[in-house]
Amino acid sequence: MKWIALVAFLALIAGPAKAEEIGSVSTVFKMLGPNDKIVVEAFDDPKISGVTCYLSRAKKGGVSGGLGVAEDPSDASIACRQVGPMAFKAKFKEGETVFEKDTSLLFKTIQVVRFHDKERNVLVYLVYSDRIIEGSPKNSISVVPVPPGQGG
């Protein structure tokens, strides 16, 4: 029983979720290296069970993409859904990062943050790209209703 509690605790403090790749489609043929593509990934909200987000994002190919040094475009879309019984596993801050992935060798990331609109009782997930010097205004949101009796 102590091991289960320890594993649950470590999962809560581990930070943003890790994504699993669902699939991808090629968008631009590259003679050398992998093609440019759109990747679809899924991740579970680390603090709210029963919510999964699906993220589609552009990924650069070619030689630099194959070597992992290309800067991926800031284009991304998100759809979050209740996929099981929803339960708040821990308190969370407004605007807390629930997913983060590097999209260039240095300084650029794609992030998903969560807000709780208490007035409408929904969770709002925002995906955007940022960089130390200059971010991108490209973004997308998804909203998940919180069942009555639940809340953070």
C-alpha positions, 0 to 999 in steps of 0.5 A: 500500500505504501508503494502505491501512495509513493507512486501516486505522490511521485506522479503528482510532483513529476511536472508536465505530462509526457505525450504519446504519439498517435500518428502523423501525416507527411505534408512536404516531401524531402529528398534528404531526411524525413518529410515535414509532417503533422504529428498527433500526440495525446497526453493525460492531464497530470492533475485531473484524471479522466481528461486527455488532450490531443495535440496536433503540431507541425514538425520540420523534416529534411536533414536538419529535422532528422538531426533534431536541429530544425526549428519546428513551426509554431502551428498547433491545435488542441482538443481535450475531452473527458475520456473517463470519470473526472477527478481532481487529484491535486490542487492546481494554479491557474495557467499551470503548464500541463504539457511542454515540449522543445520544438527547437534545439535551443529556447523554443517550446510548445506549451499547454496551460490549464485554466479553470473557469469557475463561473461556467465550471469548465477547464480551458486548455491553451496551446501556444509556442514561446521562445526566450526572445520572441514568442508566437501569437498562434494559439488554440484552445479547448474546453472540457465541462466539469461534471456537477459536484467536481471542482478544484 
